[in-house]
Amino acid sequence: MITRTISLYRNAYSGLSRSTWLLSLVMLVNRSGTMVIPFMTIYLTQPSMGYSIGQAGIVMGIFGAGAICGGLIGGKLTDKFGFHPVQLATLAGGGIFFILLGQMKSYPLICLFTFVLSLVNEAFRPANSTAIAHYSKEANRTRSYSLNRLAINLGWAVGGALGGVLASINYHLLFWVDGFTNIIAVLLLRYFLAPHENETEYQKKKNSERSVHHSAFKDRSYLFFIVFTIFFATCFFQLFTTLPVFYKRVMHVSELFIGMLMALNGLIITFIEMVLVFRLEGKKPNHFYISQGVFLVGMSFLLLNLLPVSPPAAIFCMILVTVGEILAMPFMNSFWISRTVPSNRGQYAGLYTIAWSIAQVVGPAGGAQVVEHAGFRTLWWSAATLSVAGAIGFKWLGNRKSELR
């Protein structure tokens, strides 16, 4: 049994390129500092800052607005200049603005720096997604994205746990650590993955035999996919914004417990996702796994209203939402990358980033307003309903003639 398990894990991680592993190492370092965003709502609503949950929700919505602009700009810059310089510039800029944001006290300046930080930080995502595709082969592309997600979520586990400790000492430490991990990631990326030639030119040469350059904005199936992704992501972002406040105000748990709960999400992904993707990939259509995962996320929000308000219930719901995330997100990446060629990959990646960024506007701001005017129970009913609608949408899209590949 132990031998078979070891063999399964070995097979799940084999065949990936050295550059894919190095890119994931860079992501691990970068995301180990992810602690500002999960605690931002609590930070702004603490007595020393004095802002309401509604005001905090608006700040998180502004973060999403900056992310929309960052996704669009990052996608265009990636197709024009290549993914490597865009990754370097956005990581360095994000590190600087994280540190500066922590020094802001007035509400207008917090909003302004949050927008700029988000724009720069999120412009990194299309470039990074394009880099993963560049360093991987078609046969192992889903696992390459999963390895990158593993690095992100392992970093999330470290960042969440460390963030809980630092927040209990001084919230300003979160901004410094988040900023410096960005800068360290820049140095690692420059040292380990410096390009030998301009990636854009390489991609154009690689794609010379397939010169048709179709636009993501004219791909109807992809646009439907983006809409349903927004449904899902709007609900999913409650996990990092209103849900921690629910734990604090309704469950009356400590910041340390909240950080550990967030870390649980990352740890489950770290140990399960690669193996699960390895076993599931190719067995059923992508839309099957996506719709099932989105449905489970909806059920996790539903159970927040149905189960007793307690730490064990919070742990169970976190496990359920994590399983849903594991099923949905890797195969979402498989979908969008399957519709691209190297010369338009940044555009598709940018639109996918924008979908998540729109959800960062609607999700946190909308969720906070629902809580302020109708309470947490109404929010969880709404999130469950929208998630189920998204699951049905993905299933419908998969049954179309131009189904998810």
NUBAVEX-596716 format. One line per field, with one value per residue (C-alpha): residue number from 1; residue in one letter; x, y, z. Coordinates in Angstrom, 3 decimals, always signed. Each point is the difference from the previous one (the first is absolute). Example, Ala and Ser with C-alpha at 12.3 -4.5 7.8 and 13.67 -1.06 7.14 Angstrom:
<sites>
num: (1,2)
residu: (a,s)
x: (+12.300,+1.370)
y: (-4.500,+3.440)
z: (+7.800,-0.660)
</sites>
This chain:
<sites>
num: (1,2,3,4,5,6,7,8,9,10,11,12,13,14,15,16,17,18,19,20,21,22,23,24,25,26,27,28,29,30,31,32,33,34,35,36,37,38,39,40,41,42,43,44,45,46,47,48,49,50,51,52,53,54,55,56,57,58,59,60,61,62,63,64,65,66,67,68,69,70,71,72,73,74,75,76,77,78,79,80,81,82,83,84,85,86,87,88,89,90,91,92,93,94,95,96,97,98,99,100,101,102,103,104,105,106,107,108,109,110,111,112,113,114,115,116,117,118,119,120,121,122,123,124,125,126,127,128,129,130,131,132,133,134,135,136,137,138,139,140,141,142,143,144,145,146,147,148,149,150,151,152,153,154,155,156,157,158,159,160,161,162,163,164,165,166,167,168,169,170,171,172,173,174,175,176,177,178,179,180,181,182,183,184,185,186,187,188,189,190,191,192,193,194,195,196,197,198,199,200,201,202,203,204,205,206,207,208,209,210,211,212,213,214,215,216,217,218,219,220,221,222,223,224,225,226,227,228,229,230,231,232,233,234,235,236,237,238,239,240,241,242,243,244,245,246,247,248,249,250,251,252,253,254,255,256,257,258,259,260,261,262,263,264,265,266,267,268,269,270,271,272,273,274,275,276,277,278,279,280,281,282,283,284,285,286,287,288,289,290,291,292,293,294,295,296,297,298,299,300,301,302,303,304,305,306,307,308,309,310,311,312,313,314,315,316,317,318,319,320,321,322,323,324,325,326,327,328,329,330,331,332,333,334,335,336,337,338,339,340,341,342,343,344,345,346,347,348,349,350,351,352,353,354,355,356,357,358,359,360,361,362,363,364,365,366,367,368,369,370,371,372,373,374,375,376,377,378,379,380,381,382,383,384,385,386,387,388,389,390,391,392,393,394,395,396,397,398,399,400,401,402,403,404,405)
residu: (m,i,t,r,t,i,s,l,y,r,n,a,y,s,g,l,s,r,s,t,w,l,l,s,l,v,m,l,v,n,r,s,g,t,m,v,i,p,f,m,t,i,y,l,t,q,p,s,m,g,y,s,i,g,q,a,g,i,v,m,g,i,f,g,a,g,a,i,c,g,g,l,i,g,g,k,l,t,d,k,f,g,f,h,p,v,q,l,a,t,l,a,g,g,g,i,f,f,i,l,l,g,q,m,k,s,y,p,l,i,c,l,f,t,f,v,l,s,l,v,n,e,a,f,r,p,a,n,s,t,a,i,a,h,y,s,k,e,a,n,r,t,r,s,y,s,l,n,r,l,a,i,n,l,g,w,a,v,g,g,a,l,g,g,v,l,a,s,i,n,y,h,l,l,f,w,v,d,g,f,t,n,i,i,a,v,l,l,l,r,y,f,l,a,p,h,e,n,e,t,e,y,q,k,k,k,n,s,e,r,s,v,h,h,s,a,f,k,d,r,s,y,l,f,f,i,v,f,t,i,f,f,a,t,c,f,f,q,l,f,t,t,l,p,v,f,y,k,r,v,m,h,v,s,e,l,f,i,g,m,l,m,a,l,n,g,l,i,i,t,f,i,e,m,v,l,v,f,r,l,e,g,k,k,p,n,h,f,y,i,s,q,g,v,f,l,v,g,m,s,f,l,l,l,n,l,l,p,v,s,p,p,a,a,i,f,c,m,i,l,v,t,v,g,e,i,l,a,m,p,f,m,n,s,f,w,i,s,r,t,v,p,s,n,r,g,q,y,a,g,l,y,t,i,a,w,s,i,a,q,v,v,g,p,a,g,g,a,q,v,v,e,h,a,g,f,r,t,l,w,w,s,a,a,t,l,s,v,a,g,a,i,g,f,k,w,l,g,n,r,k,s,e,l,r)
x: (+0.000,+2.764,+1.992,-3.007,-0.629,+3.618,-0.122,-3.208,+1.536,+3.186,-1.968,-2.126,+3.077,+2.134,+0.548,-0.196,+2.751,+2.754,-1.249,-3.517,+1.424,+2.096,-2.977,-1.980,+2.851,-0.200,-3.754,+0.460,+2.279,-2.273,-3.220,+1.539,-0.439,-3.707,-1.511,-1.217,-3.100,-1.427,+0.281,-0.742,-3.672,+0.792,+2.910,-2.187,-2.831,+2.196,-0.360,+3.368,-1.104,-3.689,-1.611,-3.332,-0.411,-1.729,+3.028,+2.319,-2.097,+0.346,+3.788,-0.026,-2.245,+2.539,+2.648,-2.122,-0.388,+3.766,+0.289,-2.312,+2.261,+3.063,-1.331,-0.701,+3.300,+2.009,-1.432,+0.813,+3.511,+0.684,-0.920,+2.090,+3.135,-0.016,-0.820,+3.424,+0.387,-3.663,+0.392,+3.119,-1.548,-3.302,+1.543,+2.393,-2.729,-2.365,+2.629,+0.545,-3.704,-0.783,+2.461,-1.343,-3.627,+0.813,+1.053,-3.280,-2.530,-2.523,-2.830,+0.560,+3.704,-0.804,-2.411,+2.510,+2.937,-2.198,-0.998,+3.571,+1.291,-2.696,+0.567,+3.730,-0.345,-2.699,+1.772,+2.377,-2.605,-0.393,+3.790,+0.361,-2.736,+1.681,+3.353,-1.450,-1.332,+3.386,+1.946,-2.409,-1.037,-3.572,-0.004,+0.836,-1.401,-2.798,+2.476,+2.386,-2.757,-0.830,+3.637,-0.080,-3.249,+1.612,+2.819,-2.514,-2.081,+2.938,+1.138,-3.543,+0.156,+3.280,-1.182,-3.359,+1.547,+2.783,-2.472,-2.158,+3.028,+1.180,-3.508,-0.245,+3.217,-0.318,-2.029,+2.619,+2.435,-2.257,+0.706,+3.779,+0.213,-2.321,+2.066,+3.376,-1.084,-0.980,+3.466,+1.730,-2.096,+1.294,+3.590,-0.672,-1.849,+2.797,+2.723,-1.574,-2.226,+1.727,-1.014,+2.500,-2.149,-3.067,-2.989,-2.328,+2.283,+0.417,-3.747,-0.538,+2.552,-1.525,-3.414,+1.104,-1.786,-3.301,-0.253,-3.694,-0.173,-3.542,-1.236,-1.172,-2.729,-1.517,+0.078,-3.663,+0.513,+2.870,-2.110,-2.718,+2.711,+1.200,-3.524,-0.388,+3.504,-1.083,-2.989,+2.286,+2.782,-2.424,-1.008,+3.482,+1.464,-2.256,+2.471,+2.647,-2.107,-3.331,+0.566,+2.911,-2.207,-2.786,+2.437,+1.081,-3.382,-2.383,+2.204,+2.156,+3.238,+3.490,+2.082,+2.327,-2.863,-1.059,+3.549,+0.241,-3.348,+1.258,+3.189,-2.094,-1.297,+3.545,+1.223,-2.827,+0.742,+3.705,-0.413,-2.983,-0.344,+2.893,-0.867,-3.710,+0.614,+2.377,-2.695,-2.925,+1.503,-1.459,-2.479,-2.969,-0.561,+1.315,-3.496,-0.911,+2.744,-0.557,-3.744,+0.406,+2.633,-2.065,-3.011,+2.012,+1.112,-3.658,-0.837,+2.742,-1.689,-3.427,+1.264,+1.163,-3.710,-1.080,+2.721,+0.436,+2.275,+3.142,+3.714,-0.606,-2.631,+2.457,+2.650,-2.432,-1.183,+3.608,+0.785,-3.054,+0.783,+3.598,-1.057,-2.237,+2.884,+2.262,-2.544,-0.852,+3.064,+2.614,-2.473,-1.000,+3.623,-0.089,-2.978,+1.369,+3.491,-1.448,-1.558,+3.221,+3.068,+3.243,-0.589,-3.377,+0.563,+0.450,-3.367,-1.844,+1.882,-0.798,-3.723,+0.036,+1.779,-2.600,-2.796,+1.499,+0.676,-3.620,-0.953,+2.409,-2.043,-3.452,+0.822,+1.600,-1.921,-3.317,+0.541,+0.861,-3.083,-2.232,+1.447,-0.436,-3.639,-1.330,+2.441,+2.302,-2.782,-1.334,+3.510,+0.519,-3.396,+0.918,+3.490,-1.398,-2.629,+2.471,+2.481,-2.647,-0.990,+3.643,+0.228,-3.082,+1.488,+3.272,-1.905,-2.159,+3.058,+1.621,-3.037,+0.195,+1.510,+3.065,+0.388,+2.834,+3.114)
y: (+0.000,+2.430,-0.952,+0.596,+3.376,+1.064,-1.166,+1.977,+3.193,-0.565,-0.462,+3.064,+2.211,-1.578,+1.329,+3.711,+2.261,+1.508,+3.489,-0.917,-1.044,+3.171,+2.202,-1.762,+0.627,+3.706,-0.107,-1.839,+2.735,+2.754,-1.494,-0.836,+3.698,-0.023,+1.421,+3.559,-0.853,-2.723,+2.330,+3.303,+0.133,-0.767,+2.487,+2.840,-0.730,-0.269,+2.862,+1.586,+0.513,+0.557,-0.725,-1.791,-3.354,+1.850,+2.271,-3.002,-1.731,+3.025,-0.150,-3.658,+0.906,+2.638,-2.708,-1.951,+3.042,+0.388,-3.699,+0.352,+2.690,-2.055,-3.094,+1.928,+1.873,-3.064,-2.104,+2.625,+0.597,-3.735,-0.495,+3.042,-0.299,-3.606,-1.479,+0.351,+3.822,+0.393,-2.416,+1.809,+3.468,-0.922,-2.002,+2.832,+2.638,-2.078,-0.402,+3.754,+0.844,-2.612,+1.750,+3.448,-1.048,-1.019,+3.573,+1.549,+1.118,+2.225,-1.706,+1.740,-0.940,-3.584,-0.201,+1.567,-2.202,-3.086,+0.685,+0.552,-3.003,-2.216,+1.222,-0.727,-3.209,-1.548,+0.891,-2.772,-2.744,-0.098,+0.018,-2.804,-2.105,+0.451,-1.002,-3.268,-0.850,+0.899,-2.278,-2.966,-2.567,-0.561,-3.466,+1.329,+3.535,-0.541,-1.457,+2.903,+2.429,-2.176,+0.059,+3.786,+0.021,-2.358,+2.498,+2.824,-1.878,-1.327,+3.608,+0.933,-2.520,+1.460,+3.575,-0.618,-1.610,+2.584,+2.788,-1.085,+0.136,+3.364,+1.502,-0.921,+1.991,+2.931,+0.204,+2.209,-2.907,-1.648,+2.741,-0.141,-3.780,-0.092,+2.684,-1.595,-3.445,+1.656,+1.505,-3.288,-1.704,+2.568,-0.908,-3.723,+0.422,+2.121,-2.406,-3.391,+0.743,+2.772,-0.478,-0.831,+1.771,+2.210,-2.240,+1.855,-0.594,-3.625,-0.467,+1.579,-2.329,-2.973,+0.972,+0.841,-3.002,+1.022,+3.661,+0.489,+2.393,-0.194,+2.338,-1.183,+2.646,-1.704,-3.511,-0.433,-3.202,+1.626,+3.079,-2.216,-1.731,+3.379,+0.922,-3.252,+0.440,+3.394,-1.672,-2.522,+2.424,+2.555,-2.616,-1.435,+3.373,+0.054,-2.528,+2.715,+3.062,-0.382,-3.542,+0.960,+2.772,-2.583,-2.193,+2.943,+1.613,-2.960,-2.919,+2.205,-1.774,+1.506,+1.303,-2.951,-2.488,+1.892,-0.126,-3.731,-0.579,+1.807,-2.036,-3.197,+0.953,+0.258,-3.188,-2.144,+1.315,-0.632,-3.681,-0.954,+2.083,-1.315,-3.627,+0.570,+1.840,-2.789,-2.608,+1.971,+1.728,-1.391,-2.300,+2.379,+3.287,+3.150,+1.383,-2.972,+0.745,+3.762,-0.222,-2.505,+2.166,+3.188,-1.849,-1.136,+3.586,+1.023,-2.752,+1.206,+3.417,-1.599,-2.027,+3.158,+0.682,-3.591,-1.220,+1.235,+3.034,-1.632,-0.546,-3.635,+1.243,+2.635,-2.693,-2.287,+2.815,+0.974,-3.593,-0.098,+3.293,-1.150,-3.235,+2.037,+2.323,-2.960,-1.448,+3.264,+2.178,-2.257,-0.964,+3.640,+0.625,-3.006,+1.551,+3.450,-1.143,-2.555,+2.824,+2.007,+0.220,+1.563,+3.364,+0.621,-1.838,+3.180,+1.285,-3.146,-0.027,+3.682,-0.557,-2.892,+2.242,+2.719,-2.486,-0.609,+3.698,+0.932,-2.487,+1.797,+3.152,-1.572,-2.642,+1.932,+3.264,-1.741,-2.522,+2.716,+2.014,-3.075,-0.682,+3.609,+0.252,-3.582,-2.056,-2.950,-2.548,+1.836,+0.137,-3.763,-0.759,+2.306,-1.475,-3.537,+0.926,+1.780,-2.885,-2.543,+2.240,+0.029,-3.788,-0.382,+2.492,-1.918,-3.241,+1.645,+1.422,-3.416,-1.477,+2.532,-1.039,+2.154,-1.692,+0.500,-1.716)
z: (+0.000,+0.956,-3.111,-2.248,+1.613,-0.466,-3.618,-0.584,+1.335,-2.014,-3.215,+0.723,+0.230,-2.732,-3.510,+0.825,-1.326,+2.153,-0.883,+1.183,+3.368,+0.256,-0.847,+2.718,+2.470,-0.790,+0.579,+3.303,+1.314,-1.266,+1.380,+3.366,+0.649,-0.905,+3.141,-0.642,-2.067,+2.332,+2.995,-1.757,+0.988,+3.648,-0.079,-1.224,+2.449,+3.109,+2.529,-0.826,-3.640,+0.760,-3.369,-0.426,-1.711,-2.836,-0.466,+0.171,-2.640,-2.274,+0.396,-1.008,-2.915,-1.052,+0.157,-2.458,-2.280,-0.129,-0.735,-3.028,-1.436,+0.916,-1.785,-3.190,+0.026,+1.054,-2.831,-2.631,+1.356,+0.103,-3.660,-0.942,+2.169,+1.244,+3.374,+1.669,+0.149,+0.932,+2.914,+1.252,-0.197,+1.625,+2.844,+0.848,-0.235,+2.103,+2.729,+0.221,+0.088,+2.672,+2.312,-0.863,+0.528,+3.570,+0.745,-1.142,+2.630,-1.764,-1.835,-3.386,-0.005,+1.001,-2.944,-2.420,+0.974,+0.065,-3.623,-1.199,+1.921,-1.447,-3.562,+0.166,+1.982,-2.201,-3.255,+1.085,-0.441,-3.808,-0.375,+2.516,-1.618,-3.379,+1.503,+1.303,-3.457,-1.526,+2.350,-0.232,-2.593,-1.101,+1.592,+3.485,-0.184,+2.526,+2.487,-0.670,+0.963,+3.003,+1.125,-0.199,+1.981,+2.500,+0.494,+0.336,+2.538,+1.979,+0.171,+0.970,+2.852,+1.244,-0.521,+1.670,+3.066,+0.270,-0.707,+2.915,+2.305,-1.326,+0.131,+3.666,+0.556,-2.429,-3.201,-1.688,-0.061,-2.600,-2.552,+0.479,-0.311,-3.021,-1.717,+0.642,-1.223,-3.304,-0.294,+0.874,-2.691,-2.538,+0.829,-0.298,-3.296,-1.457,+1.151,-0.767,-3.002,-1.919,-3.667,-2.723,-2.586,-0.080,+0.721,-2.343,-2.979,+0.997,+0.243,-3.409,-1.572,+1.755,-1.338,-3.568,-1.486,+1.649,-0.870,+0.828,+2.934,+1.373,+2.684,+3.402,-0.174,-3.065,+1.458,+1.074,+1.994,+1.841,+0.787,+1.489,+1.990,+1.300,+1.167,+1.954,+1.403,+1.345,+1.711,+1.663,+0.905,+1.483,+2.530,+0.430,+1.014,+3.050,+1.343,+0.398,+0.801,+1.816,+1.283,+2.321,+1.448,+0.489,+1.924,+2.145,+0.703,+0.029,+1.035,+2.273,-0.875,+0.067,-2.901,+0.598,-0.562,-3.140,-1.342,+0.712,-1.708,-3.094,+0.192,-0.006,-3.449,-1.356,+1.662,-1.391,-3.491,+0.496,+0.830,-2.170,-3.164,-2.120,+0.652,-0.580,-3.291,-1.084,+0.659,-1.473,-3.043,-3.204,+1.752,-0.446,-1.842,+1.656,+0.550,+2.209,+2.529,-0.177,+0.616,+2.842,+1.679,-0.265,+1.418,+3.050,+0.643,+0.002,+2.479,+2.342,+0.211,+0.436,+2.955,+1.782,+0.509,+0.648,+2.376,+3.598,+0.273,+1.361,-0.798,-1.145,-2.468,-1.269,-0.536,-1.847,-2.291,-0.732,-1.001,-2.281,-1.738,-0.476,-1.682,-2.292,-0.823,-0.796,-2.422,-1.750,-0.404,-1.673,-2.708,-0.503,-0.944,-2.334,-1.768,-0.748,-0.961,-2.453,-2.009,-0.452,-2.178,+1.291,-1.673,+1.702,+3.249,+2.012,-1.239,+1.113,+3.300,+0.471,-0.539,+2.467,+2.498,-0.627,+0.792,+3.419,+0.419,-0.728,+2.696,+2.334,-0.519,+0.230,+2.619,+2.874,-0.483,-0.609,+2.771,+2.507,-0.948,+0.345,+3.455,+1.097,-1.130,+0.139,+2.079,-0.548,-0.464,-3.057,-1.434,+0.363,-1.607,-2.889,-0.465,-0.036,-2.604,-2.297,+0.236,-0.967,-2.933,-1.086,+0.284,-2.204,-2.470,-0.307,-0.536,-2.675,-1.725,-0.034,-1.742,-2.845,-3.337,+0.775,+3.352,+2.466,-1.222)
</sites>
